[in-house]
Every structure is written in structure tokens, then in C-alpha cells.
């Protein structure tokens, strides 16, 4: 996965199904059709490349399942779905239990019927948080977001948090009207900010430097690396608020013992040699930890921004 992007989105869900004990001496009733086997830890991912997602997520699922035996889990498996709405349905139906992803889709799931409860933060690609920069050529005359009216900005990928969702949020929150285009050379009305997708962070920087677009947006963490010796040719116009890199959410109705055990395993992974290896292979995850401001406040902060980009997630 390219740095600074999530392609198209990676949604991780843990589904823990425990066997129910019978009250009588007779045989247990048969499991309902379609029910997952007792003791299976199912991790779901959202992707257009299911084979790749299985390769990335399966070791993580196996590690968790192997350490949840005391709460009835013995095996891990991975299921890939195709949309945020599809994952919301899985959560709401109780078929998945833990959802790990960028803040916007987690907040979207929480607001659309899944009853998600945020548990922890994931340091994906080694970072606990991230934010976006909006930048322009230093000689462009663009100094504020308002100066982008009538001009074209390049975003990264349509599902990128720092390459699209966060900077779009900044524009709309500033009272600007945005409109999408296919052609970077399209004429933009003076009361609009036009945008196109470069589909690549390096391309966004190149387009701005070459004057193909008036401005660009991307992950602050990689700005200096992307611009290299030409960084002085660019001006930072705005910085977005920082958001947690990933959030870990549990579905409503998850057995409290299973939820507590999952939290304990995730928090302890960085202290275990095998756990550190699994974390590194899982998209360079450094650790899982508790959110400094508290889980409810973190989700509320993201929900306040979600209104500006809910339509991009299917809302």
C-alpha cells in the first residue's frame, strides 16, 4: 500500500462467536443456517483486491485467535467485503465484532446503525495521528483557502483520508463550494473550487509544481520527502486538524469478556516478540493504545467533520 493513502479503504473487523451452553441434558440444538462456527475469530476487510487483503490480515487474525482461547476462540479467518455500507450491515447484524479503520469510515459506521463502540487507537505505518496540507506554488498568489475560488486543486485518491477526505473537509468547513471535474484544465466558476483526482501523492506534487493545477493536498508526514529539493517552490496554504491514524471499534452486543480479552491482547502485542513481528507485517503497525482524549471524545471529534464528507462514504 502506498504511503499516505488507504486504497481504497482498509476496514478490519473481528467477529467472535462463542458456543452457547445448553440448559438440559439432551443434545444441543443445531446451529442456525449460515451461523459461523463457535470459536472462530473472523476478520473482515474492505477491498477490491481480496487476495491481497487475505495475505495482509490473516497473520493478524491468527495471532489474535491463538491468544483468545480463554474466551472460547480457537481459529482465525478473513472475509473481504466491497463497501462501507456492506460492513455497516455486517456490524449491525452481529456477524462481525471489531472494526479497525481510518476515523471517517469508523465514524460513518457508528452513525449508520452499527452501534460501534471505539476501544483503542492503531498506530498504522508507525504514526498515532495524521493530518493534511493544502499547498500551492509559492509564486501563485494563493495565500488562503479563499484564494482557491475559481481555481483547481488536485486531491489524491477518492478514498484517501489525507489525500481527499480531510482537505475536502477543510474547504467545505471554510464555507467554500467544491465541484469535481475530470479534466484539470476545465474552467472553474469564480464561486467554486474545482477538484480533480491525481490518484497518486507524487503526481499531486508534480501537477502543482508544473502548474497543471493551482493547488494540491496530501499527508503532512510525507510532504518534505515528496517535494525534495523543490520544497521552497511551494507554499503551505492550510493545515487540517489532526486525526487518529486508525480507530478500533467493537459492535454493539459483543460479549464483554471477549471485548476485554481483545483489548488486552492488542495492548500487549508490542511487548511480545512475535506480536511485534505480526504488527510490522500488518501495514507497519507500531502498536495499539488508548486514545489520550478518551474514546467517546475522539469519535465525537471525527463525527463533527463527517458531515462534510458523508456522501463520499455512501451517506
JOJO-V91349 format. One record per helix or strand. SS is the DSSP state (H for helix, E for strand). FROM is the first residue (numbers start at 1). TO is the last residue. If there is no record, write none. Layout:
# JOJO-V91349
ss:SS from:FROM to:TO
ss:SS from:FROM to:TO
This chain:
# JOJO-V91349
ss:E from:12 to:16
ss:E from:40 to:46
ss:H from:50 to:66
ss:H from:69 to:71
ss:E from:75 to:81
ss:H from:84 to:92
ss:E from:98 to:101
ss:H from:103 to:114
ss:E from:117 to:122
ss:H from:124 to:126
ss:E from:129 to:130
ss:E from:132 to:137
ss:H from:145 to:148
ss:E from:152 to:155
ss:H from:161 to:173
ss:E from:178 to:180
ss:E from:193 to:197
ss:H from:201 to:210
ss:E from:215 to:219
ss:H from:220 to:233
ss:E from:234 to:239
ss:E from:243 to:244
ss:E from:246 to:250
ss:H from:256 to:271
ss:H from:273 to:281
ss:E from:288 to:289
ss:H from:295 to:306
ss:H from:310 to:313
